[in-house]
């Protein structure tokens, strides 16, 4: 048996440590870049009659960059692409207000009211699909 071709353990340890420190230095320099965040708002959306209740879920954001906001007894949809606002639903009943809003699919939104009903609407067609 010949052990003369065996690499030196100490030399291989020093090489590995040097390589590791180089890679850590590269990672540290990449992470030091700070993001620039604007201090001015892109858009301010006014929301009068927004109920101040911790347990209500009155705002939801869809994958299509639309924001649904329930203001008292009406549901409004704001489009981030076109910046248009339209009223999707409004009730005229007394003591009936929207309690929860959630986008289901790309074009569907579900919301619940204080009477215990859940309504599903198609946002593009602006029509009711179902009521539970």
C-alpha positions in Angstrom: 0.0 0.0 0.0 1.2 3.4 -0.9 0.0 6.5 1.1 2.1 9.0 -0.7 -0.7 10.2 -3.1 -2.9 11.1 -0.1 -3.7 14.9 0.0 -2.6 16.9 3.0 -5.5 17.3 5.4 -4.4 20.7 6.7 -4.0 22.2 3.2 -7.5 21.0 2.2 -9.0 22.6 5.3 -7.4 25.9 4.6 -8.6 26.0 1.0 -12.2 25.2 2.0 -12.2 27.9 4.7 -10.9 30.5 2.2 -13.6 29.6 -0.4 -16.3 29.8 2.2 -15.2 33.3 3.4 -15.2 34.5 -0.2 -18.7 33.4 -0.8 -19.9 34.9 2.5 -18.3 38.2 1.5 -20.2 38.1 -1.9 -23.5 37.5 -0.1 -22.9 40.3 2.4 -22.2 42.8 -0.3 -25.4 41.8 -2.3 -27.6 42.2 0.8 -26.4 45.7 1.7 -28.2 47.4 -1.2 -31.1 49.4 0.3 -34.4 49.7 -1.4 -35.7 53.1 -2.2 -39.3 53.5 -1.0 -41.2 56.6 -2.0 -42.6 58.7 0.8 -45.4 60.1 -1.4 -48.5 57.9 -1.8 -49.3 56.6 -5.3 -53.0 56.9 -4.8 -55.3 58.0 -2.0 -58.7 56.4 -1.9 -61.4 58.0 0.2 -63.7 55.8 2.2 -66.5 57.7 3.8 -68.9 55.6 6.0 -66.4 52.9 6.5 -67.5 51.2 9.7 -65.0 51.2 12.6 -65.4 47.6 13.8 -62.5 45.3 14.3 -64.5 42.1 13.5 -65.6 43.2 10.1 -63.6 42.4 6.9 -64.6 45.3 4.7 -61.6 45.4 2.2 -60.2 42.8 -0.1 -57.6 42.9 -2.9 -57.9 40.5 -5.9 -55.2 39.0 -8.1 -56.5 41.2 -11.0 -55.4 44.3 -9.0 -58.9 45.3 -7.9 -59.9 46.4 -4.5 -63.3 45.8 -3.0 -64.5 48.2 -0.3 -67.8 47.9 1.7 -69.0 51.3 2.7 -72.1 51.0 4.9 -74.7 49.3 2.7 -72.8 49.5 -0.6 -70.0 47.6 -2.2 -67.5 49.4 -4.5 -64.8 48.0 -6.8 -61.7 50.1 -7.6 -59.6 48.9 -10.5 -55.8 49.5 -10.1 -55.3 49.2 -13.9 -57.8 51.7 -15.1 -58.4 53.6 -11.8 -62.2 53.3 -12.3 -64.6 53.0 -9.4 -68.0 51.5 -9.8 -70.7 50.5 -7.3 -71.4 46.7 -7.6 -74.1 46.4 -5.0 -76.3 48.6 -2.8 -79.2 47.7 -0.5 -82.0 50.0 0.5 -83.1 48.1 3.6 -82.7 49.7 7.0 -80.1 48.1 9.4 -78.7 46.0 6.5 -74.9 46.5 6.0 -72.1 44.5 4.5 -70.0 42.6 7.1 -67.4 40.7 5.0 -65.9 40.9 1.5 -63.8 38.3 -0.3 -62.8 37.7 -3.9 -63.4 34.0 -4.9 -62.0 33.6 -8.4 -60.7 36.0 -11.0 -64.1 37.5 -11.7 -66.2 36.5 -8.7 -66.7 38.2 -5.3 -68.6 37.0 -2.3 -69.9 39.2 0.5 -72.0 38.7 3.6 -74.5 41.1 5.1 -75.8 41.7 8.6 -79.0 39.6 7.8 -76.8 36.5 7.5 -77.0 36.2 3.7 -74.0 35.6 1.5 -74.2 36.9 -2.1 -71.9 36.0 -5.0 -71.5 38.4 -7.8 -69.7 38.4 -11.2 -67.5 41.5 -11.2 -67.2 41.8 -15.0 -70.9 41.2 -15.8 -72.0 43.1 -12.6 -74.7 40.5 -12.0 -75.6 38.3 -9.0 -74.7 34.7 -9.4 -76.0 33.1 -6.2 -77.4 33.9 -2.7 -77.0 31.7 0.3 
